[in-house]
Amino acid sequence: MIAADRSRLPWRRTARGALLVLLLLAPSLARPRELVDMIGHRVRVPDRIERVAALSPPATYLVYAFDPGLLVGLNFPLRDGEKRFTAEAYRALPVLGGMVGNGRNINLEVLLAARPDVVLLWTRGWANDAINEQYERLLAPLNLPLVHVRFDGIADYPAAISFLGTLLGRQQRAGVLNAYAREVLAQVPAALRGIPAAARPSIYYAEGPDGLATDGEGSMHTELIPLAGGRNVRPTPPSTMMGMEEVSLEQVIAYDPDVVLVKEAMAYAQIRSDPRWRSLRAVREGRVLMIPSQPFNWFDRPPSFMRLLGLRWLAHALHPDRVPFDELAETRRFYRLFLGVELTEAEAAEVLCR
């Protein structure tokens, strides 16, 4: 029996032809494109980006708003609230680490195993240039595209969203998110325009488990206070980027704020129950506000797109006659739009710390 000449079989020729076509097409399919990132660096990135590593929570959260399925990892383990009110794809991600403070570093092995198409670095101008330079040197041997996304404050979100829309090929999604951001950034300042300084409530921002740490005027951590029509009782500018400077209860009593804005649930309970805090007029009059924080904080630490909702919430709390805000309806709308989560009314009330 004569063996068949396999090279002449029709399926063999077809397979070889298909392979040749794929090889010829591969360079065009994989051909990178060049873009200029948000600090002016020219970067070559894949034409189609499907896997993103973001090395700071603000950048990670912003990618989540586009599509949590794009992310390849988290910056730190999730808290319970983050697990409850985020997409399943996000909850299943490994922890990469990154620029999250408290000495946490990026896990290079996990990063390499995640095979990201691009790596995002959050840039705030001069404030963390040195940190980004360290990460650039650390990651250089990995030969991964490093893209800087810059947003110093809440007003920079439209530009950052537009840039990511272009980078990720999600311009339509960027348009939807930008419409909401621009709506907030136009409506709230317009509603508060013309309020004299004397009519702006003074605010103490209580951080830490005992409420005796704060950030002064001009800090990135307190930028919503003036934007929402308030006055920070601590005029001292921050001495470090991290902030959270310790103060005494006596100093807080001397400030005698109109409103106490609280970050930690433990501090909120203590401030409302400890007799020493009742020396404050804000405590006696029930003007102690617990900042919503699920799944991400609405005000600060880490800053995120949640501040768009937080600005509306705080401006309404300080000036309800000027800034209408249907808390339950708007919270549900925002979570649906930015987080892809459908809240019940009871869940929205829980998120609002009611």
C-alpha positions as CSV (number, residue, x, y, z in Angstrom):
1,M,0.0,0.0,0.0
2,I,1.4,3.3,-1.0
3,A,1.4,6.0,1.7
4,A,-0.4,9.2,0.8
5,D,1.6,12.3,0.1
6,R,0.2,14.4,3.0
7,S,1.6,17.6,1.5
8,R,-0.8,17.3,-1.4
9,L,-3.9,16.6,0.7
10,P,-6.5,19.5,0.3
11,W,-6.8,20.1,4.1
12,R,-3.0,20.3,4.4
13,R,-2.9,23.0,1.7
14,T,-5.8,24.8,3.4
15,A,-4.1,24.7,6.8
16,R,-0.8,26.0,5.4
17,G,-2.6,28.7,3.5
18,A,-4.5,29.8,6.6
19,L,-1.3,29.8,8.6
20,L,0.4,31.9,6.0
21,V,-2.5,34.4,6.0
22,L,-2.4,34.7,9.8
23,L,1.4,35.2,9.7
24,L,1.0,37.9,7.1
25,L,-1.8,39.6,8.9
26,A,-0.3,39.3,12.4
27,P,2.0,42.4,12.1
28,S,-0.9,44.6,11.1
29,L,-3.2,43.2,13.7
30,A,-0.6,43.6,16.5
31,R,0.8,46.8,15.1
32,P,1.2,49.3,18.0
33,R,0.0,52.9,17.8
34,E,1.7,55.9,19.2
35,L,0.0,58.4,21.5
36,V,1.0,61.2,23.7
37,D,0.0,60.7,27.3
38,M,-1.2,63.3,29.7
39,I,2.3,64.6,30.7
40,G,3.6,64.7,27.1
41,H,5.3,61.4,26.9
42,R,5.1,59.6,23.5
43,V,4.1,55.9,24.2
44,R,3.6,53.0,21.8
45,V,0.6,51.0,22.9
46,P,-1.3,48.1,21.3
47,D,-3.9,49.0,18.8
48,R,-6.5,47.2,20.9
49,I,-6.2,47.3,24.7
50,E,-8.0,44.6,26.7
51,R,-5.8,44.2,29.8
52,V,-4.9,47.2,32.0
53,A,-2.8,47.5,35.2
54,A,-3.3,50.7,37.1
55,L,-0.8,51.3,39.9
56,S,-2.9,53.6,42.1
57,P,-6.5,53.5,43.4
58,P,-7.7,56.7,41.6
59,A,-6.6,55.3,38.2
60,T,-7.8,51.8,39.0
61,Y,-11.3,53.2,39.9
62,L,-11.4,55.3,36.8
63,V,-10.7,52.2,34.6
64,Y,-13.4,50.4,36.5
65,A,-15.9,53.1,35.5
66,F,-15.1,52.3,31.9
67,D,-15.2,48.5,32.3
68,P,-14.1,46.5,35.3
69,G,-13.3,43.6,32.9
70,L,-10.3,45.6,31.6
71,L,-8.5,45.5,34.9
72,V,-5.9,42.8,35.6
73,G,-5.5,43.5,39.4
74,L,-6.2,45.4,42.5
75,N,-4.0,47.8,44.5
76,F,-5.1,46.3,47.9
77,P,-7.4,43.7,49.3
78,L,-11.1,44.6,49.1
79,R,-13.1,45.7,52.1
80,D,-16.5,44.3,52.7
81,G,-18.3,47.3,51.2
82,E,-16.1,47.1,48.1
83,K,-17.1,43.4,47.7
84,R,-20.8,44.1,48.1
85,F,-21.2,47.1,45.7
86,T,-18.8,46.3,42.8
87,A,-19.0,44.0,39.8
88,E,-18.2,40.3,40.2
89,A,-15.2,40.6,37.7
90,Y,-13.6,43.3,39.9
91,R,-14.0,41.2,43.1
92,A,-12.2,38.2,41.6
93,L,-9.0,40.2,40.7
94,P,-5.6,39.4,42.3
95,V,-3.7,42.1,44.3
96,L,-0.9,43.8,42.4
97,G,-0.1,46.5,45.0
98,G,1.1,49.8,43.7
99,M,1.2,53.4,44.8
100,V,-1.2,53.1,47.7
101,G,0.9,54.4,50.6
102,N,1.6,52.5,53.9
103,G,4.7,51.0,52.4
104,R,2.8,48.7,50.0
105,N,4.8,48.0,46.9
106,I,3.9,46.5,43.6
107,N,4.2,42.7,43.2
108,L,6.2,42.3,40.0
109,E,5.5,38.5,39.8
110,V,1.8,39.1,39.9
111,L,2.0,42.0,37.4
112,L,4.0,39.9,34.9
113,A,1.6,36.9,35.3
114,A,-1.3,39.3,34.6
115,R,0.1,40.2,31.2
116,P,-1.2,43.8,31.0
117,D,-1.3,45.6,27.6
118,V,-0.6,48.9,29.4
119,V,0.3,50.1,32.8
120,L,-1.2,53.3,34.1
121,L,0.6,55.7,36.4
122,W,-1.5,58.4,38.2
123,T,0.1,61.8,37.9
124,R,-0.6,64.8,40.0
125,G,2.1,67.1,38.6
126,W,4.9,67.9,40.9
127,A,3.4,66.2,43.9
128,N,4.3,62.6,43.0
129,D,6.7,63.0,40.1
130,A,9.5,61.4,42.2
131,I,7.3,58.4,43.0
132,N,6.4,57.9,39.4
133,E,10.0,58.1,38.4
134,Q,10.8,55.3,40.8
135,Y,8.1,53.1,39.3
136,E,9.3,53.9,35.8
137,R,12.8,52.7,36.7
138,L,11.4,49.6,38.5
139,L,9.2,48.6,35.5
140,A,11.6,49.5,32.7
141,P,13.1,46.0,32.5
142,L,9.6,44.6,31.9
143,N,9.2,46.4,28.6
144,L,5.5,47.3,29.3
145,P,4.0,50.5,27.9
146,L,3.7,53.0,30.8
147,V,1.0,55.7,30.3
148,H,0.6,58.7,32.6
149,V,-3.0,59.8,33.4
150,R,-3.1,63.2,35.1
151,F,-5.9,64.5,37.3
152,D,-5.0,66.8,40.1
153,G,-8.5,67.4,41.3
154,I,-12.2,66.9,40.5
155,A,-12.2,69.5,37.8
156,D,-9.6,67.4,35.8
157,Y,-11.9,64.4,35.5
158,P,-13.4,65.3,32.1
159,A,-10.0,65.5,30.5
160,A,-8.8,62.3,32.1
161,I,-12.0,60.5,31.1
162,S,-11.6,61.7,27.5
163,F,-8.0,60.6,27.4
164,L,-8.8,57.1,28.7
165,G,-11.7,56.9,26.2
166,T,-9.1,57.4,23.4
167,L,-6.5,55.1,25.0
168,L,-9.0,52.3,25.6
169,G,-11.0,52.7,22.4
170,R,-14.1,53.5,24.5
171,Q,-15.0,57.0,23.3
172,Q,-18.8,56.3,23.5
173,R,-18.5,55.3,27.2
174,A,-16.2,58.3,27.8
175,G,-19.0,60.6,26.4
176,V,-21.5,59.1,28.8
177,L,-19.3,59.5,31.9
178,N,-18.2,63.0,30.8
179,A,-21.7,64.2,30.4
180,Y,-22.3,63.4,34.1
181,A,-19.1,65.0,35.2
182,R,-19.7,68.2,33.3
183,E,-23.2,68.3,34.6
184,V,-22.0,68.3,38.2
185,L,-19.1,70.7,37.6
186,A,-21.4,73.2,36.0
187,Q,-24.5,72.9,38.2
188,V,-23.0,72.9,41.7
189,P,-20.8,76.0,41.3
190,A,-23.6,77.9,39.5
191,A,-26.0,77.1,42.4
192,L,-23.5,78.3,45.0
193,R,-22.4,81.4,43.2
194,G,-22.6,84.6,45.1
195,I,-22.7,83.1,48.6
196,P,-20.7,85.5,50.9
197,A,-17.9,84.0,53.0
198,A,-19.9,84.6,56.2
199,A,-22.7,82.5,54.9
200,R,-20.5,79.5,54.2
201,P,-20.5,77.0,57.0
202,S,-17.2,76.3,58.8
203,I,-16.2,72.6,58.6
204,Y,-13.9,70.4,60.6
205,Y,-12.8,67.3,58.6
206,A,-12.4,64.5,61.3
207,E,-10.1,61.7,60.2
208,G,-8.7,58.7,62.0
209,P,-10.5,56.4,64.4
210,D,-10.7,59.1,67.1
211,G,-11.5,62.0,64.8
212,L,-8.4,63.9,65.8
213,A,-6.5,64.1,62.6
214,T,-7.4,66.5,59.7
215,D,-6.2,68.2,56.6
216,G,-6.0,71.9,56.2
217,E,-7.0,74.4,53.5
218,G,-5.4,73.7,50.1
219,S,-5.0,70.0,50.6
220,M,-6.1,67.6,47.9
221,H,-7.9,65.7,50.6
222,T,-10.3,68.6,51.4
223,E,-10.9,70.1,48.0
224,L,-14.6,69.4,48.1
225,I,-15.1,71.7,51.2
226,P,-14.8,75.0,49.3
227,L,-16.4,73.6,46.1
228,A,-19.5,72.6,48.2
229,G,-19.8,76.0,49.7
230,G,-18.0,75.5,53.0
231,R,-15.0,76.8,54.8
232,N,-12.2,74.6,56.2
233,V,-11.7,75.6,59.9
234,R,-8.0,74.7,59.6
235,P,-6.3,77.3,57.5
236,T,-2.8,75.7,57.8
237,P,-1.7,74.2,54.5
238,P,-0.7,70.6,54.6
239,S,3.0,70.0,55.4
240,T,3.1,66.6,53.5
241,M,1.1,65.1,50.6
242,M,-0.2,62.4,52.9
243,G,-1.7,64.9,55.4
244,M,-3.8,63.6,58.3
245,E,-2.1,65.9,60.8
246,E,-2.9,65.3,64.4
247,V,-4.8,67.9,66.4
248,S,-6.1,68.0,70.0
249,L,-9.7,68.1,71.0
250,E,-9.0,71.4,72.6
251,Q,-8.0,72.8,69.2
252,V,-11.1,71.4,67.6
253,I,-13.2,73.0,70.3
254,A,-11.5,76.3,69.7
255,Y,-12.3,76.0,66.0
256,D,-16.0,75.4,67.0
257,P,-17.1,74.4,63.5
258,D,-20.6,74.6,62.2
259,V,-20.3,71.1,60.7
260,V,-18.1,68.1,61.5
261,L,-17.5,65.9,58.5
262,V,-16.4,62.4,59.6
263,K,-14.5,59.8,57.7
264,E,-14.4,56.8,60.0
265,A,-17.4,55.0,61.5
266,M,-15.6,54.6,64.8
267,A,-15.0,58.3,65.1
268,Y,-18.6,59.1,64.1
269,A,-19.9,57.0,67.0
270,Q,-17.4,58.5,69.4
271,I,-18.1,62.1,68.4
272,R,-21.8,61.7,68.9
273,S,-21.6,59.9,72.2
274,D,-18.5,61.2,74.0
275,P,-19.5,64.1,76.4
276,R,-16.3,66.0,75.7
277,W,-17.3,66.4,72.0
278,R,-20.5,68.0,73.1
279,S,-18.6,71.2,73.7
280,L,-18.9,71.7,69.9
281,R,-21.9,73.5,68.7
282,A,-22.0,71.2,65.6
283,V,-22.4,68.1,67.9
284,R,-25.1,69.7,70.0
285,E,-27.1,70.7,67.0
286,G,-26.7,67.4,65.2
287,R,-24.5,68.7,62.4
288,V,-22.2,65.7,62.3
289,L,-22.1,64.1,58.9
290,M,-20.8,60.6,58.2
291,I,-19.2,60.5,54.7
292,P,-20.6,57.6,52.6
293,S,-17.8,55.3,51.7
294,Q,-19.2,52.3,49.8
295,P,-17.8,50.9,47.7
296,F,-15.3,53.9,47.5
297,N,-15.2,57.0,49.6
298,W,-17.3,59.9,48.3
299,F,-15.0,62.5,49.6
300,D,-11.4,61.4,50.0
301,R,-8.8,58.7,50.6
302,P,-8.4,57.6,48.1
303,P,-9.9,60.3,45.8
304,S,-12.0,58.9,43.0
305,F,-14.8,59.6,40.6
306,M,-17.1,59.1,43.6
307,R,-16.4,62.7,44.5
308,L,-18.7,63.8,41.7
309,L,-21.6,62.3,43.7
310,G,-19.9,63.4,46.9
311,L,-19.9,67.0,45.8
312,R,-23.6,67.0,45.2
313,W,-24.2,65.3,48.5
314,L,-22.1,67.7,50.5
315,A,-23.3,70.9,48.7
316,H,-26.9,69.8,49.4
317,A,-26.1,69.1,53.1
318,L,-24.6,72.6,53.5
319,H,-27.0,74.5,51.3
320,P,-30.2,72.5,50.8
321,D,-32.1,75.6,49.6
322,R,-29.7,76.1,46.7
323,V,-28.7,72.6,45.7
324,P,-31.6,70.2,45.3
325,F,-30.6,66.5,45.7
326,D,-32.9,63.5,45.7
327,E,-30.5,61.3,47.7
328,L,-31.9,57.9,47.0
329,A,-32.7,58.5,43.4
330,E,-29.4,60.2,42.5
331,T,-27.3,57.6,44.4
332,R,-29.1,54.8,42.5
333,R,-28.6,56.6,39.2
334,F,-24.9,57.2,39.9
335,Y,-24.2,53.6,41.0
336,R,-25.9,52.3,37.9
337,L,-24.0,54.6,35.6
338,F,-20.5,54.5,37.0
339,L,-20.4,51.2,38.9
340,G,-22.7,49.0,36.9
341,V,-24.6,48.2,40.2
342,E,-28.3,48.3,40.6
343,L,-29.1,49.4,44.1
344,T,-32.4,48.8,45.8
345,E,-33.8,51.8,47.8
346,A,-32.8,50.0,51.0
347,E,-29.3,49.6,49.8
348,A,-29.1,53.2,48.7
349,A,-30.2,54.2,52.1
350,E,-27.5,52.0,53.7
351,V,-24.8,53.5,51.4
352,L,-26.0,57.0,52.5
353,C,-25.5,56.0,56.2
354,R,-29.1,56.6,57.0
